[in-house]
Amino acid sequence: MQYFVKAIYAGVIAGGGSLLAALQVSEDAGLSDLNTATWVTIGLAMAFAVGGVLGLQAAPAGVSTSTRTN
């Protein structure tokens, strides 16, 4: 459950950061000014952030901590 909460948090931070970057492109930009490609990019950033956190949970110990296991 702890990794799920961290994954959701990472997704929210990535999505918020992407949205903020997209809105700062022009001075008068609003949510209605964003096109489909921008929303897809924001969604992908969120998906990669969530997948990255959950992928670390599922990885073997040697991969997630960069140590060898024998």
DOLUM-390215 format. One record per residue (C-alpha): z, y, x; residue in one letter; residue number from 0. Coordinates in nm, 4 decimals. Each point is the difference from the previous one (the first is absolute). Example, Ala and Ser with C-alpha at 12.3 -4.5 7.8 and 13.67 -1.06 7.14 Angstrom:
BEGIN
<r Z="0.7800" Y="-0.4500" X="1.2300" resn="A" resi="0"/>
<r Z="-0.0660" Y="0.3440" X="0.1370" resn="S" resi="1"/>
//
This chain:
BEGIN
<r Z="0.0000" Y="0.0000" X="0.0000" resn="M" resi="0"/>
<r Z="0.0749" Y="0.2368" X="0.2892" resn="Q" resi="1"/>
<r Z="-0.3572" Y="-0.0242" X="0.1315" resn="Y" resi="2"/>
<r Z="-0.1371" Y="0.0675" X="-0.3487" resn="F" resi="3"/>
<r Z="0.1995" Y="0.3243" X="-0.0244" resn="V" resi="4"/>
<r Z="-0.1137" Y="0.1016" X="0.3499" resn="K" resi="5"/>
<r Z="-0.3596" Y="-0.0802" X="-0.0933" resn="A" resi="6"/>
<r Z="0.0155" Y="0.2140" X="-0.3144" resn="I" resi="7"/>
<r Z="0.1574" Y="0.2836" X="0.1988" resn="Y" resi="8"/>
<r Z="-0.2740" Y="-0.0253" X="0.2645" resn="A" resi="9"/>
<r Z="-0.2654" Y="0.0059" X="-0.2730" resn="G" resi="10"/>
<r Z="0.1486" Y="0.3087" X="-0.1635" resn="V" resi="11"/>
<r Z="0.0237" Y="0.1829" X="0.3327" resn="I" resi="12"/>
<r Z="-0.3577" Y="-0.0941" X="0.0958" resn="A" resi="13"/>
<r Z="-0.1338" Y="0.0972" X="-0.3415" resn="G" resi="14"/>
<r Z="0.1892" Y="0.3277" X="-0.0041" resn="G" resi="15"/>
<r Z="-0.1166" Y="0.0889" X="0.3479" resn="G" resi="16"/>
<r Z="-0.3598" Y="-0.0811" X="-0.0850" resn="S" resi="17"/>
<r Z="0.0181" Y="0.2015" X="-0.3195" resn="L" resi="18"/>
<r Z="0.1523" Y="0.2962" X="0.1816" resn="L" resi="19"/>
<r Z="-0.2719" Y="-0.0132" X="0.2655" resn="A" resi="20"/>
<r Z="-0.2703" Y="-0.0138" X="-0.2675" resn="A" resi="21"/>
<r Z="0.1461" Y="0.2965" X="-0.1887" resn="L" resi="22"/>
<r Z="0.0243" Y="0.2138" X="0.3143" resn="Q" resi="23"/>
<r Z="-0.3745" Y="-0.0131" X="0.0576" resn="V" resi="24"/>
<r Z="-0.0533" Y="0.3167" X="-0.2003" resn="S" resi="25"/>
<r Z="0.2337" Y="0.2681" X="-0.1217" resn="E" resi="26"/>
<r Z="-0.0747" Y="-0.0447" X="-0.3715" resn="D" resi="27"/>
<r Z="-0.0137" Y="-0.3833" X="-0.0061" resn="A" resi="28"/>
<r Z="0.1803" Y="-0.1796" X="-0.2802" resn="G" resi="29"/>
<r Z="0.0226" Y="-0.3591" X="-0.1192" resn="L" resi="30"/>
<r Z="-0.3024" Y="0.0487" X="-0.2250" resn="S" resi="31"/>
<r Z="-0.2074" Y="0.1106" X="0.2993" resn="D" resi="32"/>
<r Z="0.0394" Y="-0.3335" X="0.1818" resn="L" resi="33"/>
<r Z="-0.2979" Y="-0.2300" X="-0.0280" resn="N" resi="34"/>
<r Z="-0.0061" Y="-0.3779" X="-0.0352" resn="T" resi="35"/>
<r Z="-0.0418" Y="-0.0610" X="0.3729" resn="A" resi="36"/>
<r Z="0.3151" Y="0.1985" X="0.0719" resn="T" resi="37"/>
<r Z="0.2014" Y="-0.2031" X="-0.2510" resn="W" resi="38"/>
<r Z="-0.1368" Y="-0.3235" X="0.1499" resn="V" resi="39"/>
<r Z="0.1049" Y="0.1176" X="0.3467" resn="T" resi="40"/>
<r Z="0.3496" Y="0.0797" X="-0.1259" resn="I" resi="41"/>
<r Z="0.0214" Y="-0.3418" X="-0.1646" resn="G" resi="42"/>
<r Z="-0.1147" Y="-0.1750" X="0.3153" resn="L" resi="43"/>
<r Z="0.2583" Y="0.1858" X="0.2088" resn="A" resi="44"/>
<r Z="0.2692" Y="-0.1162" X="-0.2409" resn="M" resi="45"/>
<r Z="-0.1300" Y="-0.3578" X="-0.0004" resn="A" resi="46"/>
<r Z="-0.0124" Y="-0.0173" X="0.3802" resn="F" resi="47"/>
<r Z="0.3529" Y="0.1388" X="0.0288" resn="A" resi="48"/>
<r Z="0.1389" Y="-0.2500" X="-0.2515" resn="V" resi="49"/>
<r Z="-0.1979" Y="-0.2855" X="0.1527" resn="G" resi="50"/>
<r Z="0.1125" Y="0.0932" X="0.3481" resn="G" resi="51"/>
<r Z="0.3663" Y="-0.0181" X="-0.0926" resn="V" resi="52"/>
<r Z="-0.0376" Y="-0.3214" X="-0.1986" resn="L" resi="53"/>
<r Z="-0.2185" Y="-0.1486" X="0.2741" resn="G" resi="54"/>
<r Z="0.2762" Y="0.0531" X="0.2538" resn="L" resi="55"/>
<r Z="0.2357" Y="-0.1907" X="-0.2263" resn="Q" resi="56"/>
<r Z="-0.2347" Y="-0.2988" X="-0.0189" resn="A" resi="57"/>
<r Z="-0.0886" Y="-0.0012" X="0.3712" resn="A" resi="58"/>
<r Z="0.1679" Y="-0.2453" X="0.2350" resn="P" resi="59"/>
<r Z="0.2896" Y="0.1403" X="0.2002" resn="A" resi="60"/>
<r Z="-0.2058" Y="0.0132" X="0.3189" resn="G" resi="61"/>
<r Z="-0.2608" Y="0.2226" X="-0.1619" resn="V" resi="62"/>
<r Z="0.2306" Y="0.2437" X="-0.1756" resn="S" resi="63"/>
<r Z="0.2297" Y="0.0504" X="0.2993" resn="T" resi="64"/>
<r Z="-0.2554" Y="-0.0425" X="0.2791" resn="S" resi="65"/>
<r Z="0.1982" Y="-0.2811" X="0.1615" resn="T" resi="66"/>
<r Z="-0.1104" Y="-0.3513" X="0.0776" resn="R" resi="67"/>
<r Z="0.1414" Y="-0.2914" X="-0.1928" resn="T" resi="68"/>
<r Z="-0.0308" Y="-0.3544" X="0.1298" resn="N" resi="69"/>
//
